[in-house]
Amino acid sequence: MINSPNEFSDLPSDSSSKDQDSLNNNNQEIIEEELTEIPHPSLNFETHFEGCMEMYSEIKIVSEYLKQHEGWFCRCAQPMTAEPLGENGYILTIGRFGALGYELEPKMAVILEPPQNQIYDMYSIPVPDYIPPGYEVDYQASMQLSEIPVHESYPGLKETYKKHKITDLPKIITQVKWQLHLYVSVQFPKFIYKLPINFIQKTGNRVLAEIIKQVSPRLTYKVQKDFHDRFELPLPAKIGRRFQRIDLSFSDDQISEEE
């Protein structure tokens, strides 16, 4: 049975009405506080690496191969997913990474610029029709090609050719040097900001470095192998690929960690 208003007409109403008004006011204050609460600022993280690899061919052939990235980029980027974007771009989904109880699956769009004087620049742009959930990525990389005589190559070239029963050694090879710089801004959930900022900063930088350590050497190896397989050349030994973290807080050339 639903009570009619008249059934409560004899009950005192002043105190209950005041209590209800007070409760309503309190609730409104809480709602307004939540709506006007200033969010915690985004935290910025960064990591920097450099490396090189050798290609057992002249620079002209290596340059042409790299310029035709539509033939190798998506395949060599695996297990990352890579979708073509225009003539010189790709949308990359890197994988799922996290720390401190918070995870992200970063996605970014990159552009591979046509080479200028044997220098290849690569940089990130916003992913079309996509709003990243609480993060922004700024990726910059540069790759430079140069020819070097065989005697300046890393040890192992002669042994590699001998292993494949090839006696005719190249007189020159191509050395590919590169640097990459990764900056990420993250808006964390509230519970993360209860931790010391320095701790969050160090953890975030470490996670970024770990992502690069997983992705970059694998990509370098796959590109190097794809090139040498295509031209039926022996694959350089592991020593022909170098990869190390650099610390830009002191100078651009100081190496802080070698992988």
C-alpha positions in Angstrom: 0.0 0.0 0.0 1.3 3.5 -0.9 0.8 6.0 1.9 -1.0 9.3 1.0 0.5 12.6 2.2 -2.5 13.0 4.6 -1.4 10.0 6.7 1.7 12.0 7.7 0.0 15.3 8.3 0.1 15.0 12.1 3.9 14.3 12.2 6.3 17.1 13.1 8.0 18.3 9.9 10.4 21.1 10.9 13.3 19.0 12.1 13.1 16.4 9.3 12.9 19.2 6.8 16.0 20.9 8.1 17.9 17.6 8.2 17.0 17.0 4.6 18.0 20.5 3.5 21.3 20.0 5.3 21.9 16.7 3.6 21.1 18.1 0.2 23.5 21.0 0.8 26.3 18.7 1.8 25.8 16.5 -1.2 25.8 19.5 -3.5 29.1 20.7 -1.9 30.7 17.3 -2.5 29.5 17.2 -6.1 30.8 20.7 -6.8 34.1 19.9 -5.2 34.6 16.8 -7.4 33.6 18.8 -10.5 35.9 21.7 -9.8 38.8 19.6 -8.5 42.1 20.4 -10.2 43.6 17.2 -11.7 47.1 16.2 -10.9 49.6 17.4 -13.5 50.9 15.0 -16.1 54.3 13.6 -15.4 57.0 13.5 -18.1 59.4 10.7 -18.8 62.2 10.2 -21.3 64.9 7.8 -22.5 67.6 8.0 -25.1 69.6 5.4 -27.0 72.1 5.1 -29.8 73.3 2.2 -31.8 74.7 1.0 -35.1 74.6 -2.0 -37.4 76.7 -3.1 -40.4 75.4 -4.0 -43.8 77.7 -6.1 -46.0 77.0 -4.1 -49.1 77.7 -0.7 -50.7 75.8 2.3 -49.5 73.8 2.8 -52.7 72.1 -0.7 -52.3 71.5 -0.2 -48.6 70.0 3.2 -49.2 67.6 2.0 -51.9 66.5 -0.9 -49.6 65.8 1.5 -46.7 63.9 3.9 -48.9 61.5 1.2 -49.9 60.3 0.7 -46.4 56.8 -0.4 -47.5 58.5 -3.7 -48.4 60.0 -4.5 -45.0 58.7 -2.2 -42.2 55.5 -3.9 -41.2 57.1 -7.4 -41.4 60.2 -6.4 -39.4 58.1 -4.5 -36.8 56.4 -7.7 -35.6 55.3 -8.6 -32.9 54.2 -4.9 -32.9 51.3 -4.2 -35.1 52.1 -1.7 -37.9 49.5 -0.2 -40.2 50.5 1.9 -43.2 49.6 5.6 -42.9 49.9 7.5 -46.1 53.1 7.1 -48.2 55.7 7.4 -45.5 53.9 6.7 -42.2 52.8 3.8 -40.0 50.6 3.5 -36.9 52.3 1.3 -34.3 50.7 -0.5 -31.4 53.7 -1.4 -29.3 52.3 -3.8 -26.7 51.1 -3.6 -23.1 53.4 -2.2 -20.5 52.9 -1.1 -16.9 54.2 -0.6 -13.4 52.9 0.5 -10.0 49.5 -1.1 -10.7 48.9 1.0 -13.8 49.1 -0.3 -17.5 49.1 1.3 -20.9 49.0 -0.1 -24.4 50.8 2.7 -26.3 49.9 3.5 -29.8 51.7 6.1 -32.0 52.0 7.2 -35.6 55.4 7.7 -37.1 56.7 9.3 -40.3 59.8 8.1 -42.1 61.1 11.1 -44.0 62.9 10.5 -47.4 66.7 10.6 -46.8 68.7 13.8 -47.1 72.5 13.3 -47.5 72.1 9.7 -46.3 70.3 10.8 -43.1 66.9 9.3 -42.4 64.7 11.1 -39.9 61.7 9.4 -38.2 59.3 11.2 -35.8 55.9 10.7 -34.2 52.7 12.6 -35.2 49.2 12.4 -33.6 47.3 9.2 -34.5 44.5 10.2 -36.8 41.0 9.9 -35.2 42.4 8.6 -32.0 42.5 10.2 -28.5 45.2 8.5 -26.4 43.9 7.6 -22.9 45.9 9.8 -20.6 49.3 9.9 -22.4 51.2 11.7 -25.1 54.2 10.4 -27.1 57.0 12.3 -28.7 59.4 10.0 -30.6 62.4 11.3 -32.6 65.0 9.2 -34.3 67.7 9.7 -36.9 69.7 7.2 -38.9 72.9 8.0 -40.8 74.6 5.8 -43.5 78.3 5.8 -44.3 80.7 3.6 -46.2 83.7 2.2 -44.4 86.5 0.0 -45.6 86.4 -3.6 -44.5 89.4 -3.3 -42.2 87.4 -0.8 -40.1 84.4 -3.1 -39.6 83.7 -5.0 -36.4 85.7 -8.2 -36.0 84.0 -11.3 -37.5 83.5 -10.4 -41.1 86.2 -12.7 -42.5 85.0 -15.5 -40.3 81.4 -15.0 -41.3 82.2 -15.1 -45.0 84.5 -18.1 -44.5 81.7 -19.9 -42.6 79.5 -19.5 -45.7 82.4 -20.6 -48.0 82.6 -17.2 -49.6 86.2 -16.2 -50.5 85.5 -12.9 -52.3 85.3 -10.3 -49.5 83.8 -6.9 -50.1 86.1 -4.0 -50.1 83.7 -1.6 -48.5 80.5 -2.1 -46.4 77.9 0.3 -45.0 77.7 1.3 -41.4 74.3 2.5 -40.1 74.4 4.7 -37.0 71.3 5.9 -35.2 69.9 7.7 -32.2 66.4 7.8 -30.7 64.8 10.0 -28.2 61.5 9.0 -26.5 59.4 11.4 -24.4 56.2 10.4 -22.8 53.7 12.5 -20.8 51.3 10.5 -18.6 48.2 11.6 -16.6 48.0 8.9 -13.9 45.0 7.9 -11.8 44.8 9.5 -8.4 46.2 6.6 -6.4 49.5 6.8 -8.2 50.1 10.4 -7.0 50.1 9.2 -3.4 53.6 7.8 -4.1 56.7 10.0 -4.0 57.1 11.9 -7.3 60.8 11.0 -7.5 59.9 7.3 -7.2 57.2 7.6 -9.9 59.7 9.5 -12.1 62.5 6.8 -11.8 60.0 4.0 -12.3 58.6 5.6 -15.4 62.0 6.3 -17.0 63.0 2.7 -16.3 59.8 1.3 -17.9 60.5 3.5 -21.0 64.0 2.2 -21.2 62.8 -1.4 -20.9 60.3 -0.8 -23.8 63.2 0.4 -26.0 65.4 -2.5 -24.9 62.7 -5.0 -26.0 61.7 -3.3 -29.2 64.8 -1.7 -30.8 67.4 -4.6 -30.8 64.7 -6.9 -32.2 63.8 -4.5 -35.0 67.5 -3.9 -35.8 68.2 -7.6 -36.1 65.1 -8.2 -38.3 66.0 -5.4 -40.7 69.6 -6.5 -40.9 68.6 -10.1 -41.5 65.9 -9.2 -44.0 68.4 -7.1 -46.0 71.1 -9.8 -46.1 68.6 -12.6 -46.9 67.2 -10.5 -49.8 70.6 -10.0 -51.4 71.9 -13.5 -50.4 74.6 -12.1 -48.2 76.0 -13.6 -45.0 74.4 -12.1 -41.9 76.9 -10.2 -39.7 77.7 -11.7 -36.3 76.0 -10.2 -33.3 79.0 -8.0 -32.6 78.0 -6.2 -35.8 75.0 -4.6 -33.9 75.7 -2.2 -31.1 73.0 -0.7 -28.8 73.5 1.4 -25.7 71.6 3.9 -23.5 72.9 7.5 -23.5 72.5 10.1 -20.8 71.7 13.6 -22.1 71.7 15.2 -18.6 75.4 15.8 -18.9 76.3 15.8 -22.6 74.9 14.3 -25.8 77.9 12.0 -26.1 78.2 10.6 -22.6 77.2 7.0 -22.4 75.6 5.9 -19.1 74.8 2.3 -19.8 75.8 -0.2 -22.4 73.4 -3.0 -23.2 
